[in-house]
Amino acid sequence: MDVLTLTYVNVFIACTFTILLALQYKAERQLRYQRYFILAAIFMLLNALISAFSFTTHAVPYWLSPALSNTSSVGAHLALACGIHRHLQLPGKRQWLLLAIVPLYLAQLSDFAAATIANRMLLAIPPVIMLNLWSIRMLSRHRDTELGPVYLAFIGVFAFNIIQFILRSAYMLAEHYQLVQTHYSALIHSVGYFSLTAFAILVFGCVIMLSHSQQRLALLHISERDALTGLLNRRSLSPRLLAELNRTERNHTTLSILMFDIDYFKQVNDTFGHRAGDKAIQHVVDIASQQLRDYDLLFRYGGEEFLICLPDTSEDTVLLIANRLKNAIEANPLTAGQLIQMTVSIGVSSTHQFTEPDTLIEQADTALYQAKQSGRNAVVSFHQL
Ligand SMILES: Nc1nc2c(ncn2[C@@H]2O[C@H](COP(=O)(O)OP(=O)(O)OP(=O)(O)O)[C@@H](O)[C@H]2O)c(=O)[nH]1
């Protein structure tokens, strides 16, 4: 493919991605970082348009090509880095960083830059490499998050860009300073345009993948969580419990579950109102969360009924935890406005081998029923019945 055709392809690609990202942002305005990626696509479009213009028109002014086209190329990488910075919600005023393109453009207009292509490369390529390295650094620090695979794809694309820039500019400089006697600059030029095409497709592919993955995770989060407390809901209980039961059998440990229910909660609603009742539920959840380890799972099982899954916890330990939780709730009434004193009844069950999730839940539920029957504000273990 000749350079002119590649330039038209670049115009088409940059134009398509600009429109696509703008439409996506219009539909999902909470993805604020998308604005920086749209800006990056606009810079790429500007660069491609200037290149196409300079190939078809003679006597293009210097301020347009190469000065403005080089600056827009750096601007695209700057906007990409700012987009990543915004997406990761890192602190700092990235908007001001975009103003760096003004001195970059002025530098391209200087006599030093006008003198040779090598000087212009020296002014444009190191900033691009530094911006790509900065993007890689930000993304690699968040590799262990749920979006890690998408960040890895971004890192690969930036690494590709750095390598192709270094190889191409090393050859061009070697040829310019006559360190090599070959004359492949026309070929290297075509490779440069092709790399630009490949980079645009890959990087904006990653941008689209990023927003899709983020939306999918947000939906998953909503479907798994309870709106009032933010806890895992009943729908997510079976698969999570199943995974923990399998792990328990593999590791030859004991898994315990603890089911608790707020006593006489109807009276709380009837006395203080439904809104106060909601606050009381949140208050109990806060106390329960403080009692747990990072890998324990707390579910909202029903209205004022909760379930805690405690991996690697023996029957004796779960009884200690249950009593500690019961005492903490009794000792910490809700004091927002009125004083709302609450107690809970707790049923526990444990297993050291694979058991159907429903069986374990039923056992804890039976124990909870017994705790209620015994007068409430009590802990009962299924295995002691
Ligand atoms: N405010 C509020 N109330 C809720 C919510 N979910 C369930 N409830 C109320 O919780 C109360 C549960 O009442 P019951 O099942 O009779 O149980 P109880 O009054 O706690 O009595 P025992 O469990 O037998 O001690 C009902 O009045 C529900 O309306 C909620 O999200 N917010």
The ligand as an SDF file (V2000), in Angstrom:
LIG
                    3D

 32 34  0  0  0  0  0  0  0  0999 V2000
  -37.3080   -0.4140   57.4580 N   0  0  0  0  0  0  0  0  0  0  0  0
  -37.2030   -1.5990   56.8850 C   0  0  0  0  0  0  0  0  0  0  0  0
  -37.9180   -2.6240   57.3470 N   0  0  0  0  0  0  0  0  0  0  0  0
  -37.8010   -3.8270   56.7540 C   0  0  0  0  0  0  0  0  0  0  0  0
  -36.9610   -4.0210   55.6720 C   0  0  0  0  0  0  0  0  0  0  0  0
  -37.0320   -5.3240   55.2920 N   0  0  0  0  0  0  0  0  0  0  0  0
  -37.9260   -5.9110   56.1400 C   0  0  0  0  0  0  0  0  0  0  0  0
  -38.3870   -5.0310   57.0240 N   0  0  0  0  0  0  0  0  0  0  0  0
  -39.3470   -5.2190   58.0910 C   0  0  0  0  0  0  0  0  0  0  0  0
  -38.8590   -6.1500   59.0280 O   0  0  0  0  0  0  0  0  0  0  0  0
  -39.9830   -6.6650   59.7520 C   0  0  0  0  0  0  0  0  0  0  0  0
  -39.7810   -8.1280   60.0410 C   0  0  0  0  0  0  0  0  0  0  0  0
  -40.8050   -8.5370   60.8500 O   0  0  0  0  0  0  0  0  0  0  0  0
  -41.0330  -10.0210   61.3480 P   0  0  0  0  0  0  0  0  0  0  0  0
  -40.6430  -10.9760   60.2320 O   0  0  0  0  0  0  0  0  0  0  0  0
  -42.4160  -10.1080   61.8480 O   0  0  0  0  0  0  0  0  0  0  0  0
  -40.0030  -10.2580   62.4420 O   0  0  0  0  0  0  0  0  0  0  0  0
  -39.6270   -9.4200   63.7400 P   0  0  0  0  0  0  0  0  0  0  0  0
  -40.5980   -8.3290   64.0380 O   0  0  0  0  0  0  0  0  0  0  0  0
  -38.1960   -8.9790   63.5670 O   0  0  0  0  0  0  0  0  0  0  0  0
  -39.7340  -10.4970   64.8460 O   0  0  0  0  0  0  0  0  0  0  0  0
  -38.7840  -11.7330   65.1240 P   0  0  0  0  0  0  0  0  0  0  0  0
  -37.9000  -11.9260   63.8970 O   0  0  0  0  0  0  0  0  0  0  0  0
  -39.6780  -12.8660   65.3520 O   0  0  0  0  0  0  0  0  0  0  0  0
  -37.9720  -11.3550   66.3070 O   0  0  0  0  0  0  0  0  0  0  0  0
  -41.2120   -6.3880   58.8940 C   0  0  0  0  0  0  0  0  0  0  0  0
  -41.9900   -5.4150   59.5260 O   0  0  0  0  0  0  0  0  0  0  0  0
  -40.6330   -5.8260   57.5990 C   0  0  0  0  0  0  0  0  0  0  0  0
  -41.4790   -4.8330   57.0220 O   0  0  0  0  0  0  0  0  0  0  0  0
  -36.2220   -2.9050   55.1900 C   0  0  0  0  0  0  0  0  0  0  0  0
  -35.4370   -2.9630   54.2170 O   0  0  0  0  0  0  0  0  0  0  0  0
  -36.3520   -1.7100   55.8090 N   0  0  0  0  0  0  0  0  0  0  0  0
  1  2  1  0
  2  3  2  0
  2 32  1  0
  3  4  1  0
  4  5  2  0
  4  8  1  0
  5  6  1  0
  5 30  1  0
  6  7  2  0
  7  8  1  0
  8  9  1  0
  9 10  1  0
  9 28  1  0
 10 11  1  0
 11 12  1  0
 11 26  1  0
 12 13  1  0
 13 14  1  0
 14 15  2  0
 14 16  1  0
 14 17  1  0
 17 18  1  0
 18 19  2  0
 18 20  1  0
 18 21  1  0
 21 22  1  0
 22 23  2  0
 22 24  1  0
 22 25  1  0
 26 27  1  0
 26 28  1  0
 28 29  1  0
 30 31  2  0
 30 32  1  0
M  END
$$$$
